[in-house]
């Protein structure tokens, strides 16, 4: 089942939607985008509160 994660759902003014067939694929896509476009660091992305927000924003298609 495909999964998506939209930047807008995390409060970013961005139209990007990460996609993946598995949560691992989805998170890799989202992390790459967050680092390259929004300047997030590994530390910020691994923050427990951030991970909670990210997991809550994942949608299954």
HELIX and SHEET records of a PDB file:
HELIX    1   1 UNK A    7  UNK A   10  5                                   4    
HELIX    2   2 UNK A   23  UNK A   38  1                                  16    
HELIX    3   3 UNK A   42  UNK A   46  1                                   5    
HELIX    4   4 UNK A   48  UNK A   57  1                                  10    
SHEET    1   A 3 UNK A  17  UNK A  20  0                                        
SHEET    2   A 3 UNK A   3  UNK A   6 -1                                        
SHEET    3   A 3 UNK A  59  UNK A  60 -1                                        
END                                                                             
